[in-house]
């Protein structure tokens, strides 16, 4: 089974943890994306709830990726709800939510 750290996978099997993530309680906290499709390369995009792109993370097909909770400019994101969209090869995009709390 999954380690206790991890919430249930979404229907595609992707697991995002910790979620919610608390960078105040755990300095240097990162969000891990695991069990991503290995069918090709692609990207993970992070958006605000207002659909503003926060960060694009290139994905190399390894099955896992880490987001440092940073924006494109390098600043740490504010608390709130963020959406992710994972696009790999010709697979249907996978999306979900991440909560950043303080």
TAJO-V604923 format. One record per residue. N is the residue number from 1. RES is the residue in one small letter. SS is DSSP state (A for helix, B for strand, O for the rest). PSI is psi in whole degrees, 0 to 359 (none if undefined). D_FIRST is the distance of its C-alpha to the first C-alpha in whole Angstrom. Layout:
BEGIN
N:RES:SS:PSI:D_FIRST / N:RES:SS:PSI:D_FIRST
END
This chain:
BEGIN
1:x:O:178:0 / 2:x:O:151:4 / 3:x:O:153:7 / 4:x:O:344:9 / 5:x:O:334:11 / 6:x:O:137:10 / 7:x:O:178:11 / 8:x:O:146:10 / 9:x:O:153:11 / 10:x:O:182:15 / 11:x:O:345:16 / 12:x:O:355:16 / 13:x:O:352:12 / 14:x:O:136:14 / 15:x:B:133:12 / 16:x:B:121:15 / 17:x:B:154:15 / 18:x:O:150:17 / 19:x:O:106:18 / 20:x:O:158:21 / 21:x:B:138:22 / 22:x:B:92:25 / 23:x:O:346:27 / 24:x:O:316:29 / 25:x:O:324:27 / 26:x:O:89:25 / 27:x:O:139:28 / 28:x:O:13:27 / 29:x:O:145:24 / 30:x:O:158:22 / 31:x:B:128:20 / 32:x:B:130:17 / 33:x:B:121:17 / 34:x:B:161:14 / 35:x:O:29:13 / 36:x:O:150:17 / 37:x:O:140:19 / 38:x:O:20:20 / 39:x:O:357:23 / 40:x:O:189:26 / 41:x:O:171:27 / 42:x:B:219:27 / 43:x:B:157:27 / 44:x:B:125:25 / 45:x:B:138:28 / 46:x:B:130:28 / 47:x:B:154:30 / 48:x:B:171:32 / 49:x:O:345:32 / 50:x:O:12:35 / 51:x:O:20:34 / 52:x:O:131:35 / 53:x:B:126:34 / 54:x:B:316:32 / 55:x:B:142:31 / 56:x:B:124:30 / 57:x:B:119:28 / 58:x:B:143:28 / 59:x:B:129:25 / 60:x:O:7:26 / 61:x:O:8:23 / 62:x:O:345:21 / 63:x:O:349:17 / 64:x:B:158:18 / 65:x:B:152:20 / 66:x:B:135:21 / 67:x:B:127:24 / 68:x:O:12:26 / 69:x:O:30:27 / 70:x:B:156:30 / 71:x:O:173:33 / 72:x:O:323:35 / 73:x:O:352:37 / 74:x:O:347:35 / 75:x:O:151:35 / 76:x:B:140:32 / 77:x:O:155:32 / 78:x:O:166:33 / 79:x:O:154:30 / 80:x:B:187:30 / 81:x:B:133:28 / 82:x:B:151:27 / 83:x:B:146:26 / 84:x:B:147:24 / 85:x:B:122:25 / 86:x:B:122:23 / 87:x:B:119:26 / 88:x:B:121:25 / 89:x:O:228:28 / 90:x:O:10:29 / 91:x:O:156:25 / 92:x:O:134:26 / 93:x:O:148:25 / 94:x:B:134:22 / 95:x:B:163:23 / 96:x:B:187:21 / 97:x:B:150:22 / 98:x:B:132:22 / 99:x:B:124:24 / 100:x:B:118:26 / 101:x:B:163:27 / 102:x:O:none:29
END
